[in-house]
Amino acid sequence: MSADKPRLLPLLPTTNTFGRSSVTCRYRCGDACSHDVPNTSDNPYFADVVAQVGRRRLLRAGAVLTVAGAGLAVGAGTATAHGKGNGHGSGHGPGHGSGHGTGLDFRPVAPNTEDRIVAPAGYDQDVVIRWGDPVLPGAPRFDFANQTAAAQAQQFGYNNDFCGLVPLPGRRDAWLMVSNHEYTTETHMFLGYDEDNPTREQVETAWAAHGLSVVVVEKARRGGLEVRLDRHYNRRITVGTEFAFTGPAAGSRHLRTSADPRGRRVLGTLNNCAGGVTPWGTILSGEENFNQYFANADAVTDPVTKARLARYGLAGGASGRRWENHDRRFDLVREPNEANRFGWIVEVDPLEPDSTPVKHTALGRFKHEGANVIVARDGRVVAYMGDDERFDYLYKFVSDKKMKRGNSRHARAHNRTLLESGTLYVARLTGDGAQDGEFDGAGEWIPLARGDRSFVDGFTAEEVYVFTRQAADAVAPTKMDRPEDVEPSPRTGRIYAALTNNTDRGKPGKEGPTEPNPRAANKHGHVLEIEEHRGDNTATRFSWKLLLVCGDPNSPDTYFGGYDKSQVSPISCPDNVAFDSAGNLWISTDGNALSTNDGLFAVPVAGPERGHVKQFLTVPHGAETCGPVVTDDFVLVSVQHPGELDGASADNPLSHWPDGGTSQPRPSVVAVWKH
């Protein structure tokens, strides 16, 4: 084949099936993928990029990667490592392995559909905590058939997602483990549940099952972790917990309600998805699909308000959970600003159990998957974020103030203010069109606002923060395929973004394939790698490339960092990312479109093993793999919505994990460790 003439390949099919059940789609995100895409802006992808893709040369390896829907092929040969001295030596992954210098010496788990955790040979596992287990001392024992709101407020919440560990002061073998509780699936929580008429007790139980849990965990003698019912640190945060707004939009007229006429306090947090542990020992949590909890958007008459609601996916009449029947704040006709009080990055200090958690307006409002922070060379902190929606954007925030080192009370108090002032940016990516045969290019961070100053014509600063999606639309950033977890490597500073999928790409009237999003009807997703200019995380320019284009390795439209595709594990729908001490990237999946269970995967990002994806574990059927924490001694995963299969309910459970027998399935945190 001539290197100058890429071979045309047939279009890939555009029919799609996902691993998620209809009940999961309904309760987790309000059936987002079955509704119109909220981003109706006409931001163009740069036409010169599309023209240049057709002129690209293949890499020397001669492999082919299809740009589905465009019918053009580009190379997928071996990618070069990012320079020298990247620090990826013989570091350790879980269990102190050292295979090929990557620390990933486990034998990959085969894809499967079993109703259990499947881990590599030579590894043990145990449940750390499950839905309904006690969090607070004196909490009642879990009773599925008679669960109450009072009991749930003292117990581990439902559908845990993000999981983070903060070292317990004075201990080397104990941590504060913080878990998000993203959403409730009432049909699986209550026997005989009536979706149109939930009782007050059921609604209040669901409120208590949302939010976050903070528990002390310590190493168990047999391995793994066990919970300690600590009277000082253990804590539940729910829909009834008071939060304070911080930053430039605190007190905005768009945040004021009849219950909070000053716009500075709000009850609760909703749909907390991913998050991060800050360098100063706090937890960041992202409020994601908050739109589904609010009712009667179709009855709002003001056209400006209606357009703002629609851009965040708020539409229709009654909500799926009918919370508006029991609390007026979930009725948009009665409280049109209440929805504006959700969609923020939340910060919780687990080391200060009496502290008031906050919502940071300086980081913008959208469907936050999460936020992850790195300290830049000059001491300022940088937070990276994704807006988990089809055709939405990547963001970052650069603080004004510098971080203070140390754990003194003064340093911690200062550092908790770092996310209150700074510059909010959105990303624009362009393909380089060069004849290098890779999906790569350049990019820029476009400023949206800093403090009281707006950089977007037609928007005040407070409008930028409260209606960030519309402000970003106005500066033409790059529409991405559901940007979820975005995390900088603590070793290299490079940023990795999980782009889960987007089956609407290339549909009539929708944007087609672009270099950073190269497939139409993208049902498997991809992983983006960003390197800031000169390695400076505060820079406004960057370069990018695709590390993975996920799916079946036997398919021509997949790419694994240039690694031999016959040697990798199939991976679909990347969601959350994490790093081990050797700098390897770990990826959890959500909605595996390869008809097998979701799992946790590891992949080196540099050296000869770059792109060598290996599956570390799988979760039970119907479940999603969330919140990975990877240490040298153990791995933690959050097993979310086990048994959520079509046809399943509390009255007809189709999974009995983790307790077996005839028990109901229970979302849980699981530890896996080497013998």
C-alpha positions as CSV (number, residue, x, y, z in Angstrom):
1,M,0.0,0.0,0.0
2,S,1.3,3.4,-0.9
3,A,2.0,5.6,2.2
4,D,0.7,8.6,0.2
5,K,-2.8,7.1,-0.5
6,P,-4.8,5.9,2.5
7,R,-7.0,3.0,1.7
8,L,-10.7,3.7,1.9
9,L,-12.6,1.3,4.1
10,P,-16.4,0.7,4.2
11,L,-18.5,2.6,6.6
12,L,-19.0,1.0,10.0
13,P,-22.6,0.3,11.0
14,T,-24.4,3.0,13.0
15,T,-26.8,0.7,15.0
16,N,-25.9,0.6,18.6
17,T,-26.6,-1.3,21.8
18,F,-25.3,-0.5,25.2
19,G,-24.8,-2.6,28.3
20,R,-27.0,-0.4,30.4
21,S,-30.6,-1.5,31.2
22,S,-33.5,0.8,30.8
23,V,-34.0,1.2,34.5
24,T,-30.4,2.3,35.0
25,C,-30.8,4.9,32.2
26,R,-34.0,6.2,33.8
27,Y,-32.9,6.6,37.4
28,R,-29.3,7.5,36.9
29,C,-29.5,10.2,34.2
30,G,-33.2,10.6,33.4
31,D,-32.8,8.7,30.0
32,A,-30.5,11.4,28.8
33,C,-29.4,9.5,25.6
34,S,-33.0,9.1,24.5
35,H,-33.7,12.8,24.6
36,D,-32.5,15.5,22.2
37,V,-29.0,16.7,22.7
38,P,-29.1,19.9,24.9
39,N,-26.2,21.4,22.9
40,T,-27.9,22.9,19.9
41,S,-25.2,25.5,19.2
42,D,-23.7,25.5,15.7
43,N,-20.1,25.6,16.8
44,P,-18.2,24.4,13.7
45,Y,-15.4,21.9,13.8
46,F,-12.6,23.4,11.7
47,A,-13.2,22.5,8.0
48,D,-9.5,22.5,7.2
49,V,-9.0,19.6,9.7
50,V,-11.6,17.5,7.9
51,A,-9.9,18.2,4.6
52,Q,-6.5,17.3,6.0
53,V,-7.6,14.0,7.5
54,G,-8.0,12.6,4.0
55,R,-4.4,13.5,3.2
56,R,-2.8,11.8,6.1
57,R,-0.1,9.2,5.7
58,L,0.0,5.8,7.4
59,L,2.6,5.1,10.0
60,R,5.4,2.8,9.1
61,A,3.6,-0.1,10.9
62,G,1.0,0.1,8.3
63,A,-2.0,-0.6,10.6
64,V,-5.3,1.0,9.7
65,L,-7.8,3.0,11.8
66,T,-11.1,3.8,10.2
67,V,-12.7,7.2,10.6
68,A,-16.1,5.7,10.7
69,G,-18.8,7.5,8.8
70,A,-16.1,9.4,6.8
71,G,-14.7,6.3,5.1
72,L,-11.1,7.5,5.5
73,A,-8.3,5.5,7.0
74,V,-5.3,6.8,9.1
75,G,-2.4,5.0,10.7
76,A,-2.3,3.3,14.0
77,G,1.2,2.3,14.4
78,T,3.5,2.4,17.4
79,A,3.3,5.7,19.3
80,T,6.5,7.2,20.6
81,A,7.1,7.7,24.3
82,H,6.9,11.2,25.6
83,G,10.6,12.0,25.7
84,K,13.1,10.8,28.2
85,G,13.2,10.7,32.0
86,N,9.4,10.0,32.4
87,G,9.9,8.3,35.7
88,H,8.3,5.0,34.6
89,G,10.9,2.6,36.0
90,S,10.2,-0.5,38.0
91,G,7.5,1.0,40.1
92,H,4.8,-1.1,41.7
93,G,1.2,-1.7,40.9
94,P,-1.2,-3.6,43.3
95,G,0.6,-6.5,44.9
96,H,4.1,-5.2,44.1
97,G,4.4,-6.7,40.7
98,S,7.2,-5.7,38.3
99,G,6.2,-7.2,34.9
100,H,8.2,-5.5,32.2
101,G,8.9,-2.6,34.5
102,T,5.3,-1.5,34.5
103,G,4.2,-3.1,37.7
104,L,1.3,-4.9,35.9
105,D,2.3,-8.5,36.2
106,F,-1.2,-10.0,36.7
107,R,-2.8,-12.4,34.2
108,P,-5.6,-10.5,32.5
109,V,-9.2,-11.5,33.4
110,A,-11.2,-12.8,30.4
111,P,-14.5,-11.0,29.5
112,N,-17.5,-12.7,31.1
113,T,-21.0,-12.2,32.3
114,E,-20.8,-13.8,35.8
115,D,-22.7,-12.5,38.8
116,R,-19.6,-11.9,40.9
117,I,-16.3,-10.0,41.1
118,V,-13.8,-11.9,38.9
119,A,-10.2,-11.0,39.8
120,P,-6.9,-12.3,38.6
121,A,-5.5,-15.6,39.8
122,G,-3.6,-15.1,43.0
123,Y,-5.8,-12.2,44.3
124,D,-8.3,-12.2,47.2
125,Q,-11.3,-9.9,47.5
126,D,-13.8,-8.8,50.1
127,V,-16.6,-6.3,50.5
128,V,-15.5,-3.3,52.6
129,I,-19.0,-1.7,53.0
130,R,-22.4,-2.2,51.3
131,W,-25.6,-0.2,51.0
132,G,-27.3,-0.2,54.4
133,D,-24.2,-1.1,56.4
134,P,-23.7,1.2,59.5
135,V,-21.7,4.4,59.1
136,L,-22.6,6.1,62.4
137,P,-22.2,4.4,65.7
138,G,-25.6,3.1,66.9
139,A,-27.0,2.8,63.4
140,P,-29.7,0.1,63.1
141,R,-29.0,-3.1,61.3
142,F,-30.1,-3.0,57.7
143,D,-33.6,-4.4,57.1
144,F,-34.4,-4.4,53.4
145,A,-38.1,-5.0,53.8
146,N,-38.5,-2.3,56.4
147,Q,-36.0,0.4,55.5
148,T,-36.7,3.9,56.9
149,A,-35.4,7.4,56.3
150,A,-34.1,7.6,59.9
151,A,-32.1,4.3,59.5
152,Q,-30.8,5.3,56.0
153,A,-29.4,8.6,57.3
154,Q,-27.1,6.6,59.5
155,Q,-26.1,3.9,57.0
156,F,-24.1,3.7,53.8
157,G,-26.0,5.2,51.0
158,Y,-27.1,3.8,47.6
159,N,-25.2,3.4,44.3
160,N,-21.8,4.5,45.5
161,D,-19.6,5.9,42.7
162,F,-16.4,7.9,43.5
163,C,-14.2,6.6,46.3
164,G,-11.3,8.5,47.8
165,L,-8.9,7.9,50.6
166,V,-7.5,10.6,52.9
167,P,-4.8,9.4,55.4
168,L,-5.9,9.4,59.0
169,P,-3.6,11.6,61.0
170,G,-1.0,9.6,63.0
171,R,-1.8,6.3,61.3
172,R,0.0,4.5,58.4
173,D,-2.6,1.8,58.2
174,A,-5.9,3.8,58.3
175,W,-7.7,6.2,56.1
176,L,-10.9,8.2,55.9
177,M,-12.8,6.7,52.9
178,V,-15.2,9.0,51.2
179,S,-17.8,7.6,48.8
180,N,-20.3,9.4,46.6
181,H,-23.9,8.1,46.3
182,E,-24.9,9.1,42.8
183,Y,-28.5,8.2,42.6
184,T,-31.3,5.9,43.9
185,T,-33.1,3.2,42.0
186,E,-36.4,3.1,43.9
187,T,-37.8,0.1,42.0
188,H,-34.9,-1.9,43.4
189,M,-35.0,-0.4,46.9
190,F,-38.6,-0.9,47.9
191,L,-40.9,-3.9,47.5
192,G,-44.1,-3.0,45.7
193,Y,-42.9,0.4,44.7
194,D,-45.5,2.6,42.9
195,E,-43.5,4.9,40.6
196,D,-46.4,7.4,40.2
197,N,-47.2,7.6,43.9
198,P,-44.2,7.1,46.2
199,T,-44.8,7.5,49.9
200,R,-43.3,10.3,51.9
201,E,-41.2,7.7,53.8
202,Q,-39.9,6.3,50.5
203,V,-39.0,9.8,49.2
204,E,-37.2,10.7,52.5
205,T,-35.3,7.4,52.4
206,A,-34.1,8.2,48.9
207,W,-33.0,11.7,50.1
208,A,-31.0,10.0,52.8
209,A,-29.5,7.5,50.4
210,H,-28.1,10.3,48.2
211,G,-25.0,12.4,49.0
212,L,-21.7,11.1,50.5
213,S,-20.5,8.8,53.3
214,V,-17.3,9.3,55.3
215,V,-16.0,6.2,57.2
216,V,-12.7,5.3,58.9
217,V,-11.2,2.2,57.3
218,E,-8.1,0.3,58.4
219,K,-6.1,-2.6,57.1
220,A,-7.5,-5.9,58.0
221,R,-5.2,-8.7,59.2
222,R,-6.4,-11.0,56.5
223,G,-5.8,-8.3,53.9
224,G,-8.1,-5.6,52.4
225,L,-9.9,-3.0,54.6
226,E,-12.4,-3.0,57.3
227,V,-14.7,-0.2,58.5
228,R,-14.4,1.3,62.0
229,L,-17.5,3.0,63.5
230,D,-15.6,6.1,64.6
231,R,-17.6,8.6,66.6
232,H,-15.5,11.6,65.6
233,Y,-14.9,11.2,61.9
234,N,-17.7,9.0,60.4
235,R,-20.3,11.1,58.7
236,R,-23.3,11.1,56.4
237,I,-24.1,13.9,54.0
238,T,-27.5,13.8,52.4
239,V,-30.1,15.9,50.5
240,G,-30.9,17.5,53.8
241,T,-27.3,18.6,54.6
242,E,-26.6,22.4,54.5
243,F,-24.0,23.6,52.0
244,A,-22.5,27.0,51.5
245,F,-21.9,28.7,48.1
246,T,-18.4,30.1,47.7
247,G,-16.8,32.2,45.0
248,P,-17.8,35.0,42.7
249,A,-21.4,33.8,42.0
250,A,-22.3,33.3,45.7
251,G,-25.3,35.4,46.4
252,S,-26.2,35.7,42.7
253,R,-29.8,36.6,42.0
254,H,-29.9,33.4,39.9
255,L,-29.3,31.3,43.1
256,R,-31.9,33.0,45.3
257,T,-35.1,31.1,46.3
258,S,-37.9,31.7,48.8
259,A,-36.1,29.5,51.3
260,D,-32.7,31.2,50.7
261,P,-33.3,34.8,49.6
262,R,-29.6,35.6,49.9
263,G,-28.5,32.9,47.5
264,R,-25.7,31.6,49.8
265,R,-27.0,28.4,51.4
266,V,-28.5,25.3,49.8
267,L,-29.8,22.0,51.2
268,G,-28.1,18.9,49.8
269,T,-26.2,17.6,46.9
270,L,-27.5,15.5,44.0
271,N,-26.3,12.9,41.6
272,N,-22.7,13.0,42.8
273,C,-20.7,11.1,40.3
274,A,-16.8,11.1,40.2
275,G,-14.5,13.3,42.2
276,G,-11.0,13.7,43.4
277,V,-8.7,14.0,46.5
278,T,-7.1,17.4,46.7
279,P,-3.4,17.8,47.6
280,W,-4.6,19.4,50.9
281,G,-6.7,16.4,52.0
282,T,-10.2,17.3,51.0
283,I,-12.6,15.6,48.7
284,L,-14.1,17.1,45.5
285,S,-17.4,15.7,44.2
286,G,-19.2,16.5,41.0
287,E,-22.9,17.0,40.7
288,E,-23.9,15.5,37.4
289,N,-27.4,14.6,36.1
290,F,-29.2,16.9,38.5
291,N,-31.8,17.9,35.9
292,Q,-33.9,14.8,36.3
293,Y,-34.9,15.6,39.9
294,F,-36.9,18.8,38.9
295,A,-40.4,18.9,37.5
296,N,-42.6,21.1,35.3
297,A,-40.0,22.7,33.1
298,D,-42.6,22.6,30.4
299,A,-44.8,25.0,32.4
300,V,-42.2,27.7,32.7
301,T,-43.3,30.6,30.5
302,D,-40.3,33.0,30.6
303,P,-38.4,32.3,27.3
304,V,-35.0,33.1,28.7
305,T,-35.5,30.9,31.7
306,K,-36.9,28.2,29.5
307,A,-33.9,28.3,27.2
308,R,-31.5,28.1,30.1
309,L,-33.3,25.1,31.6
310,A,-33.3,23.3,28.2
311,R,-29.5,23.7,27.8
312,Y,-29.2,21.7,31.0
313,G,-31.7,19.1,29.9
314,L,-34.6,20.3,32.1
315,A,-37.8,19.6,30.2
316,G,-41.1,17.9,30.5
317,G,-43.7,17.7,33.3
318,A,-43.5,15.4,36.4
319,S,-40.1,14.1,37.5
320,G,-39.3,10.4,37.5
321,R,-39.2,10.3,41.3
322,R,-42.1,12.7,42.1
323,W,-40.1,14.5,44.7
324,E,-42.0,17.7,43.8
325,N,-45.0,16.1,45.5
326,H,-43.3,16.3,48.8
327,D,-41.0,19.4,48.5
328,R,-41.9,22.5,46.5
329,R,-38.2,23.3,45.7
330,F,-38.3,20.5,43.1
331,D,-41.1,22.2,41.2
332,L,-39.6,24.7,38.8
333,V,-42.8,26.7,38.5
334,R,-42.7,27.4,42.2
335,E,-38.9,27.7,42.6
336,P,-37.4,28.4,39.1
337,N,-33.9,29.0,40.6
338,E,-33.6,25.9,42.6
339,A,-32.1,23.9,39.7
340,N,-29.4,26.5,39.4
341,R,-28.2,25.5,42.9
342,F,-27.0,22.1,41.6
343,G,-24.5,21.2,38.9
344,W,-21.5,22.4,40.9
345,I,-18.2,21.0,42.3
346,V,-18.6,20.2,45.9
347,E,-15.8,20.2,48.5
348,V,-15.9,18.2,51.7
349,D,-13.3,18.2,54.4
350,P,-13.3,14.7,56.0
351,L,-10.7,15.7,58.6
352,E,-13.1,18.4,59.9
353,P,-16.4,16.5,60.5
354,D,-18.2,19.5,61.8
355,S,-17.3,21.7,58.8
356,T,-19.9,22.9,56.3
357,P,-19.3,21.5,52.9
358,V,-19.2,24.0,50.0
359,K,-20.2,24.4,46.4
360,H,-17.6,26.3,44.3
361,T,-19.1,28.7,41.9
362,A,-15.7,29.7,40.4
363,L,-15.5,26.2,38.8
364,G,-18.6,26.7,36.7
365,R,-21.9,24.9,36.6
366,F,-22.6,22.0,34.3
367,K,-23.0,18.3,34.5
368,H,-19.8,17.7,36.4
369,E,-18.4,14.2,36.2
370,G,-15.8,15.3,38.8
371,A,-12.7,17.5,39.3
372,N,-9.1,16.5,39.8
373,V,-6.4,18.9,41.0
374,I,-2.6,19.2,40.4
375,V,-0.2,21.7,41.8
376,A,1.5,23.7,39.0
377,R,5.2,24.7,39.0
378,D,4.4,28.1,40.4
379,G,2.4,26.8,43.3
380,R,-1.0,27.6,41.9
381,V,-3.5,24.7,41.6
382,V,-5.2,23.6,38.5
383,A,-8.5,21.6,38.4
384,Y,-9.5,19.6,35.3
385,M,-13.2,18.8,34.6
386,G,-15.5,17.2,32.1
387,D,-19.1,17.9,31.2
388,D,-20.7,14.5,30.8
389,E,-23.1,15.1,27.9
390,R,-23.0,14.3,24.2
391,F,-21.2,17.2,22.4
392,D,-20.2,19.0,25.5
393,Y,-16.9,20.3,26.6
394,L,-13.6,20.0,28.6
395,Y,-12.8,22.6,31.2
396,K,-10.0,23.7,33.6
397,F,-9.7,26.1,36.4
398,V,-6.4,27.9,37.5
399,S,-6.4,29.4,40.9
400,D,-5.3,32.9,41.7
401,K,-3.6,31.9,45.0
402,K,-0.8,29.5,45.6
403,M,-1.0,26.4,47.8
404,K,0.6,26.4,51.2
405,R,2.6,23.3,52.0
406,G,2.1,21.4,55.3
407,N,-0.8,20.2,57.3
408,S,-1.0,23.0,59.9
409,R,-4.4,24.4,60.7
410,H,-3.4,27.7,59.0
411,A,-2.2,26.0,55.8
412,R,-5.3,23.8,55.5
413,A,-7.6,26.8,56.1
414,H,-5.8,28.7,53.4
415,N,-5.9,25.8,50.9
416,R,-9.6,25.3,51.3
417,T,-10.0,28.8,49.7
418,L,-7.9,28.0,46.6
419,L,-10.9,27.1,44.5
420,E,-12.8,30.2,45.3
421,S,-10.9,32.6,42.9
422,G,-9.2,32.0,39.6
423,T,-9.7,31.7,35.9
424,L,-12.2,29.3,34.3
425,Y,-11.3,27.9,30.8
426,V,-12.9,25.7,28.1
427,A,-11.0,23.7,25.6
428,R,-10.7,24.0,21.8
429,L,-8.9,21.2,20.0
430,T,-7.7,21.2,16.4
431,G,-6.2,18.4,14.5
432,D,-2.7,19.0,13.1
433,G,-3.4,17.5,9.7
434,A,0.2,16.6,9.5
435,Q,1.3,13.5,7.7
436,D,2.3,11.6,10.8
437,G,-0.6,9.1,10.7
438,E,-1.8,9.8,14.3
439,F,-4.8,11.3,15.7
440,D,-3.2,14.3,17.4
441,G,-3.0,18.0,17.2
442,A,-2.9,21.2,19.2
443,G,-5.3,23.0,21.5
444,E,-6.0,26.2,23.5
445,W,-7.8,26.9,26.7
446,I,-10.2,29.8,26.1
447,P,-10.9,32.0,29.2
448,L,-14.5,32.4,30.2
449,A,-14.3,34.4,33.4
450,R,-12.1,35.4,36.3
451,G,-13.6,36.8,39.5
452,D,-16.0,39.5,38.5
453,R,-14.7,39.8,35.0
454,S,-16.3,38.0,32.1
455,F,-14.3,37.2,28.9
456,V,-17.5,36.2,27.0
457,D,-19.4,38.9,25.0
458,G,-22.9,39.2,26.1
459,F,-22.5,37.5,29.5
460,T,-21.8,38.9,32.9
461,A,-19.4,37.1,35.1
462,E,-22.2,35.6,37.3
463,E,-24.0,34.4,34.1
464,V,-20.8,32.7,33.0
465,Y,-20.6,30.8,36.3
466,V,-24.3,29.9,36.7
467,F,-25.0,29.3,33.0
468,T,-21.5,28.0,32.0
469,R,-22.8,25.8,29.1
470,Q,-24.3,28.8,27.2
471,A,-21.2,31.0,27.9
472,A,-19.0,28.2,26.5
473,D,-21.2,27.8,23.5
474,A,-20.5,31.4,22.6
475,V,-16.7,30.9,22.3
476,A,-16.8,27.8,20.0
477,P,-15.0,25.1,22.0
478,T,-14.7,21.6,20.7
479,K,-17.7,19.3,21.1
480,M,-16.6,16.1,22.7
481,D,-18.0,12.6,23.1
482,R,-19.2,12.7,26.7
483,P,-16.1,13.9,28.6
484,E,-16.3,12.2,31.9
485,D,-13.4,11.7,34.3
486,V,-10.4,14.0,33.5
487,E,-7.3,13.5,35.6
488,P,-3.7,14.7,35.5
489,S,-0.9,12.2,36.0
490,P,0.9,13.0,39.3
491,R,4.1,11.8,37.7
492,T,4.1,13.7,34.4
493,G,1.4,16.3,34.6
494,R,-0.2,15.0,31.4
495,I,-4.0,14.9,31.5
496,Y,-6.1,11.9,30.6
497,A,-9.8,12.3,29.7
498,A,-12.3,9.4,29.4
499,L,-14.7,10.0,26.6
500,T,-17.3,7.4,27.2
501,N,-19.4,7.3,23.9
502,N,-21.7,9.3,21.7
503,T,-24.0,7.4,19.3
504,D,-25.4,10.7,18.0
505,R,-22.1,11.7,16.4
506,G,-22.7,11.8,12.6
507,K,-26.5,11.5,12.8
508,P,-28.4,13.8,10.5
509,G,-28.1,17.4,11.7
510,K,-25.4,16.4,14.2
511,E,-21.6,17.0,14.0
512,G,-19.8,14.2,12.2
513,P,-16.4,12.7,13.1
514,T,-13.5,15.0,14.0
515,E,-9.9,14.3,14.7
516,P,-10.4,14.3,18.5
517,N,-13.7,12.4,18.1
518,P,-12.9,10.2,15.1
519,R,-15.9,7.8,14.9
520,A,-19.5,8.3,13.9
521,A,-22.0,6.5,16.1
522,N,-19.3,6.2,18.7
523,K,-20.6,3.4,21.0
524,H,-17.2,2.4,22.6
525,G,-15.6,5.7,23.4
526,H,-11.9,6.7,23.6
527,V,-9.2,8.1,25.9
528,L,-7.6,11.5,25.2
529,E,-4.1,12.5,26.3
530,I,-3.2,16.2,26.8
531,E,0.2,17.7,27.4
532,E,0.3,21.3,28.4
533,H,2.7,23.7,26.7
534,R,6.2,23.2,28.2
535,G,4.7,21.0,30.8
536,D,3.1,24.0,32.6
537,N,-0.4,23.1,33.8
538,T,-1.3,26.8,33.9
539,A,-0.5,27.3,30.2
540,T,-3.2,28.3,27.7
541,R,-1.9,26.1,24.9
542,F,-1.5,22.3,24.7
543,S,-0.9,19.4,22.4
544,W,-3.1,16.3,22.4
545,K,-3.3,12.8,21.0
546,L,-5.6,9.8,21.4
547,L,-4.2,7.1,23.6
548,L,-7.0,4.6,23.0
549,V,-9.9,4.2,20.6
550,C,-11.9,1.6,22.4
551,G,-13.8,-1.4,21.3
552,D,-13.1,-4.9,20.0
553,P,-9.3,-5.2,19.2
554,N,-10.3,-7.2,16.1
555,S,-12.2,-4.2,14.7
556,P,-10.3,-1.9,12.3
557,D,-11.7,1.2,14.0
558,T,-9.8,0.5,17.3
559,Y,-6.4,1.7,18.4
560,F,-4.3,0.9,21.5
561,G,-1.6,3.4,21.6
562,G,0.3,1.6,18.8
563,Y,0.5,-1.6,20.8
564,D,-0.1,-5.0,19.1
565,K,-3.9,-5.3,19.1
566,S,-3.8,-9.1,19.3
567,Q,-2.3,-8.8,22.8
568,V,-4.7,-6.4,24.5
569,S,-7.9,-6.8,26.4
570,P,-11.1,-5.5,24.8
571,I,-12.4,-2.4,26.5
572,S,-15.6,-0.4,25.9
573,C,-17.0,2.8,27.4
574,P,-14.2,4.3,29.6
575,D,-15.6,6.2,32.5
576,N,-13.3,6.8,35.5
577,V,-9.5,7.0,35.5
578,A,-6.8,6.7,38.2
579,F,-3.0,6.2,38.5
580,D,-0.9,3.7,40.4
581,S,2.5,4.5,41.9
582,A,4.3,3.5,38.7
583,G,2.3,6.0,36.6
584,N,0.1,3.4,34.9
585,L,-3.4,4.5,33.9
586,W,-6.3,2.5,35.3
587,I,-9.7,2.8,33.6
588,S,-13.1,1.7,34.8
589,T,-15.9,1.2,32.3
590,D,-19.6,2.0,32.2
591,G,-22.0,0.5,29.8
592,N,-19.7,-2.1,28.0
593,A,-21.1,-2.3,24.5
594,L,-19.3,-5.6,23.9
595,S,-22.0,-7.6,25.6
596,T,-19.9,-8.5,28.6
597,N,-19.6,-7.2,32.2
598,D,-18.0,-3.9,33.0
599,G,-14.5,-4.0,34.5
600,L,-11.3,-2.3,35.6
601,F,-8.4,-2.1,33.2
602,A,-4.7,-1.0,33.5
603,V,-2.5,0.4,30.7
604,P,1.0,1.9,30.6
605,V,1.1,5.3,29.1
606,A,4.8,5.4,28.1
607,G,7.6,3.1,26.9
608,P,7.3,-0.1,24.9
609,E,4.2,-1.2,26.8
610,R,2.2,2.0,26.0
611,G,-1.3,1.0,25.0
612,H,-1.1,-2.6,26.4
613,V,-4.5,-2.7,28.0
614,K,-5.0,-5.5,30.5
615,Q,-8.3,-6.3,32.3
616,F,-7.8,-6.5,36.1
617,L,-11.3,-7.4,37.2
618,T,-15.0,-7.6,36.2
619,V,-18.0,-6.6,38.2
620,P,-21.3,-8.6,38.5
621,H,-23.8,-8.4,35.8
622,G,-25.9,-5.3,35.5
623,A,-23.2,-3.4,37.5
624,E,-20.9,-0.5,36.6
625,T,-17.3,-0.2,37.7
626,C,-16.7,3.1,39.5
627,G,-14.3,5.0,41.8
628,P,-11.1,3.0,41.4
629,V,-8.4,3.5,44.0
630,V,-5.1,1.8,43.2
631,T,-2.4,1.4,45.8
632,D,0.7,-0.8,46.1
633,D,-1.2,-3.0,48.6
634,F,-4.8,-3.1,47.4
635,V,-7.3,-1.9,44.8
636,L,-10.8,-0.5,45.7
637,V,-13.7,-0.4,43.3
638,S,-17.2,0.8,43.7
639,V,-19.7,-1.7,42.4
640,Q,-22.7,0.4,41.4
641,H,-26.2,-0.8,40.5
642,P,-25.5,-4.6,40.6
643,G,-28.5,-6.5,39.2
644,E,-30.0,-3.6,37.4
645,L,-31.2,-5.6,34.4
646,D,-34.3,-5.3,32.3
647,G,-37.1,-7.1,34.1
648,A,-35.5,-6.9,37.5
649,S,-36.9,-5.2,40.5
650,A,-37.0,-5.6,44.3
651,D,-39.9,-8.0,43.7
652,N,-37.9,-9.9,41.1
653,P,-34.2,-9.6,41.8
654,L,-32.0,-11.0,39.0
655,S,-28.7,-10.7,41.0
656,H,-27.9,-11.8,44.6
657,W,-24.5,-10.2,44.8
658,P,-22.8,-9.7,47.2
659,D,-24.5,-11.7,49.9
660,G,-25.7,-14.7,47.8
661,G,-28.6,-17.0,48.4
662,T,-31.9,-15.2,47.8
663,S,-30.7,-11.8,49.0
664,Q,-31.3,-8.5,47.3
665,P,-28.3,-7.0,45.3
666,R,-26.5,-4.2,47.2
667,P,-24.1,-1.6,45.8
668,S,-20.8,-1.9,47.6
669,V,-17.1,-1.0,47.8
670,V,-14.8,-4.0,47.2
671,A,-11.1,-4.4,48.0
672,V,-8.9,-6.7,45.9
673,W,-5.4,-7.6,47.0
674,K,-2.6,-10.0,46.2
675,H,-2.3,-13.1,48.3
